[in-house]
Amino acid sequence: MLWKKSIPCFAHTLNLLATKGIENVPELGSLLQTVKGIVSWFHHSVTASDELRKVTDKKLVQEVVTRWNSSYDMLKRFLELRPFINDIVNRITTAPPMISALEIEMLHDVVDVLGPLQTATLEISSDQYMTSSLAIPIAYSLLEEINSTIPKHNVGKALKESILAQHKKRFGSIEHVQLLAVSTLLDPRFKREYFLDKLACAKAVSTVCRMMEAVSSSQQTGSPSPGHDSSSSEDSEKGTYLAVSFFF
């Protein structure tokens, strides 16, 4: 059986999903730049850095262009240290303007929507190599988690819609990639559980059946052993289908 050996890098696809999802919300881009400006000021101001160090051991995280999740890390830490940041910014005349209370609420929405993407990114980065059976379950779980978020403001709602659109574009047909589908089906942790497309699941089961039949046939080739009869061949074929039915 021939499969295409090359499949898109899951981590790269996930990164594109996040990056494009964020880029398609212009208002979010403007808000990110504002936060980035405040964080940069803290990094470059000795006075501001010293003041922040007096009240917490944690540091603000600066966004890195090449890593989408650095934006998530920056926003999450910014929200975590917001009371301290607000106090310092209001006391130092050279500080940039602090973002409004409404914008703070918007950032909370953004962090909630991006949270599942961060979890997925950490999951695939935890091992040196991600097993192919994880691709479909992660894509499924990511969709479920994003759908469960309930943004309150337009920026969060727009980001959610953008991320879901990117998910459909980049992972919408993942269950039809036979290598990934069969790998998931044969993994005892997952089996059929994470298949949304019944047809894709049925195709994967059919592929496994053919694989098992091929193995069974290859074992029966050559000269029959003493005492071998046709009934053993029929029993073997029945066993193949019983095994598939039992496991999947």
N, C-alpha and C positions, 0 to 999 in steps of 0.2 A: 504494500500500500504506500502510495506516494503522498507526502505532505510538503507544502512549502516550508523549508527549514527556517526562513527568515520571517520573523514577525516583529512588528513595531515595538520599540522599547517602551514598556509600560510606564516607567518613571518619567521618561521624556514626554509621553502623551499626557500624563497627569500634570506635569509642569506646564504644558501648553494650555491645558484646560483651565488651570488657575490663572495663568498670565493673560490669556485672551479674555477670560471672564471678567477680570478686573479692568482691562483696557477698554472694554465696551461700555463702561459706566463712567463717563467724563467727570461727573460731579464727585465721584469717589477719588479719581485721580487728583483733583484739586484739593480735596481734603487730606489725602496722603502727603501732598507736597507741603501743606501747612504744618502737619505733624512732623514731617521730616525736617522742616526748617527750625522748629523748636528744639528737636533732638540735637540737631547740628550745633545750635547755639550753646546747649549745655556741654557738648563735647569740646567746644572751642573756648568757652568762658571758664577761666580758672575759678572765679568767684562763684559762679553758678554750680560748678562741679563740687566745690568744697561745701557749699550749702546743702547740696543734695546728699553728700557723703555723711554729713552730720546727722541726718534723720533716717538713713537707710543704707544697708550694705549693697543693695541692688543697683545696677546701672541701667541707663536707658540703652536700648538696642537700636542701632542705625540700620536702615534698609540697605540691602546689597542688590544691585540691579540683576545680577545673574541668578539669584535665588528668590523665587516668588514668596516662599514661606518666611523670608526675612521681613517682608511687609507685615505678615501676620504677627511675627514675634515683636516687631516694633510697636504695633498697635496694642497688643495685649499688655506689654510692659508699660507703655504709656498710660493706659487706663488704670493699671495697677498702682502706679505712682502718681496719678493725677492730683490728689490732694497736696502732695509735697511740691509738685511742679507748679501748680496754681499759686501756692503761697510764695514761692521763690520768684516766679515771673512778675507777680504783683509788687514785689519789694525792690526789684532791680530795674532801674529806669532804662537800661540799654536792652532789655529783653524784648523779644518779638511779642506781638499780641497773642494772648491765650485764646484758644478756641472756645466757642460758646457752649452753654449747657445743652442746647439742642444738638450741636455737632458731636458732643460727647455721647449722647444717646444714639446718634447715627453710627458712631464707631462701635458701640456695643452690638448693634445689629450686624455690622460688617464682620466682627470677630466671631459672632455666632454662626454666620453663614460659611465663613472660611474654616471654621473649626474642623468639620469632617474632612476637608482636604488636607489639613495639617495632620490629622490622625492617619489618613491613608498614606501620606508621604513618609511619616515616621515608621509605619508598618512595613513598607517595602524597602526602607533604608536600614532596618534592624539587622538584616542578614546580608552577607556579601553577595549572595545570589538569591533572587526571588523565585520560588518554584512556580511553574506555569499554572498549577492548580489553584493558585491564589488570585489570579487575575480577575476571573469572573466574580468570585465572592466579594472581592474588594470593590469592584465596579458596582455591584448590586448594593452593598452596604452603603457606599458613598451616596448613591441615588436616594436610598431610604432616609439617610440622615439629613441630607440637604432638604428633601421634601418636608421633613418634620420641623424645620426651623420656621419661626413666625416673626419675620421682621415687622417693626412698627412704622418705620419711616421709608420714604421713597427710595433713598439710596440703597438701603438693605434689600428692599423688594426688587429693585432693578438688578442688583448684584445676584440675587437668588435666581431670577429669570435668566440672566446671562450665563451663570454657571450651569444651570439645567440645560440650556440650549447647547452649550459646549459639550456637556456630558453626552447628550443625544448624538451630537455630531461625531464625537471621537470614540465613544464606547457603545453606541447604539447597536452595532452589529457584532459585538465581541463574542456573543454566544454562538455565532455562526463560524467562528474560527475553529476548525475541527480539532487542532492540536490542543487548544485551550479547553474546549468543551469536553473532550475525552479525558483530559488530565483531571478536570474538576469532577467528572462523573466517577472516575476510578479512585479518587481520594476519599477514604472512608469518613473523613470529617465533614464532607460536603455533599457528595452524591448528587441528587436532584435538587437539593434545597434552594440553591441560588439561581436557578433558571427561571427567567421571566417569560421566555419564548418557548412554548411547548414544542413547536416544530423543531427548533434547534436542539432541544433536549432529546426528542425522538430520533433525530439524525445521529446524535452522538451515541445513543443506545444501539442503533442499528450498526454503526461503525464498530462498536465493541463486539457485537454479535458476530460480525464478519471476521473480525480478528480472532475470536475464539474458535470459530469454525475452521479458519485457516490453520491454526495451531493443531486442532484436533485431526484435521485431514493429513497434515504433515507427519503426525505421529502414527498414522495408520498406513502410510505408504510402504512399499517394499514387500517382501515375502511374508505371508501371514505366519504367525507362530503356531506351534502345535496346539490344537484345541481352540484355535481362533474360528469364530463363526460370524455370520452377518449380523446376528442379534447384538453382538458387542459393539458394532459400529453404530447401530440404531440407538443403543443405550447411551453411547457417547454423545451423539447429537442431542438426545433428549436432555442429557446432563448439562450440555452447553446452555440450552435455553432456560433450564431450571436455575442454573447459576446466575444468569443475567437477571431473571425475574426476582430471585432472592436478594441479590445485592443492590439492584437499582429500583 
